[in-house]
Amino acid sequence: MSVDTPLNAAASTAGSIFAASEFDVPPFQREYSWQEDEVREFFDDLQRSLDEETYFLGLIILTDEDKKKKIVDGQQRIVTLTLLASALYHEAISRDRKALADRISASFLYSINYETDAIDPRVTLTDASDNATLQYIISRGETPAAISGETVSGELVKSYRFLRRELRSDLNQDPFKRLGKWTEFITHKLYFAVFIHPTPASAYQVFEVINTRGRDLTTADLLKNYTISQAPPARRMDVYKKWKEISENFQSDGANFVQYIRHAVTVQNGHILPKDLFSFLAARTTLTHRIPPTSMELLDLLERYLPLYLQMIDPSLPGPASNIALGVFTAFNKLNVITIRPLMMAMFACSDVDQGLEQLLRLVSRRIIVGNLGTGNIERRFAEAARRVSQTQNWQTPLDELSDLSPEKSSFIEVLQKRTLNKGVLSYVRNAICAGTIIPQGYFPIHFIVPKNTKDPAHFGEGELSYWGSTIGNTFLSVVDKRLGNVDWNDFKHVMLPTAAPGEFNEILTSFPEWNAQSIKVAAQVLAQSAGDIWYA
């Protein structure tokens, strides 16, 4: 990475850096995230080095902005050192070492605003919960059970409790002497290598270069950091809050959130490989005739599609989808298909969206029953179809161009009769058959008439149940979740058949004197033919 002027680099003691600065963690940084293993390593390293003349705590990268030092890299170490300084301060107070406590406070915890005479914290965190928790700990020397108006940061609480416990154990050797030794060490013998970045607008690039080599910076972190850092300075806090609101809908699952971002970007830009998402958005990689959205445009995209996308994940949530669309979402979830979400997102801007979604479900479910959607080329085709739908505001032609993915009816029926399918697909197909539509409005529990893992099943030859056990002919829909009775044909007819779901093929099932491979084949023929009539209506 190139910069216009050389970086100002210097080795400085922690005491001199803190005493001369007020630190802000910019919005593009991650929240405090150190776990006990990392805090333990931090403390143990310092404890072992107390008798050394110097100890190097690593590189921190700062930038000057608004009369404060913005922490581009080094947040976890600076915050953890602040927690340790707070523990030392309160131990000094409790042991009546007021002068030492005042020194720790002035060097590491608080600064005086000479214009207003206010006492300001040395370190301020962007995340409101993190910051409220940190300031509570510093001011009181204990961890909060609750903070008015804010949630408590669990990681900060755990880190402080660990540091306080370990410090107290260390001080038991000689409290007066050890307090002085610790304070002198962190003030005068603990060193950072400090880089002051000359241009705040490009400081994120330094962060990216440093952290992409680290072990725990995720794609979600990179995307958040880049988006916030590239927003206008006056709007960064608003962007941070909005990003956090959106990401929290994915329950801290960074992979699902990144998937949503990729799908939202795909609607307008077509297929983007997961590994290329960040480099495309950060303009590190160019795709022919495709311009990545700006950070503000990306945020608008994520806000626009969020209610719809959340309904795709969980159709019980409120949002813009009709009952038919919700039925399609449920069907795709049963089929465990997510590659078509960008195409569905694009279709919602078109007229007759329900008709288009039904046509898409018909196409995809036919394909899954006879084959799969597992190739990258098929995902690419759906993604490019999404882009064309977005550009033309019409879904008909792009879906027609995918029609080669659909098998012929005869092939569909033949394969469905004998193909082993997972339980989610079987549940969807069987419920659709009994409901007489590819969009069932409700799902009944599916049971295998004779489970595949049954030992020594009656009336089956060697290997027959293993072959036929997970095919459609060996399934049954019931209104009860739990299997009733014993696993034999007589019990099934007398106990389970009376619990049949509406539309179930009871007459056919009761006609079999025993349940064997031939019975499964006959039932499968009837069910597959019925499915063919529904899917190819």
Helices and strands as residue ranges (DSSP letters): E 8-13, H 14-19, E 23-24, H 36-48, E 55-65, E 68-73, H 75-94, H 98-104, I 105-109, E 110-112, E 119-121, E 123-124, H 128-140, H 154-171, H 175-184, I 185-189, E 190-197, G 200-202, H 203-211, H 219-229, G 233-235, H 236-247, G 248-250, H 254-269, G 274-276, H 277-281, H 295-313, H 323-335, H 341-347, H 353-370, H 376-392, H 396-400, G 403-405, H 409-418, H 423-435, E 446-448, H 464-468, G 472-474, E 475-477, H 489-491, I 492-496, G 497-499, H 506-510, H 517-535
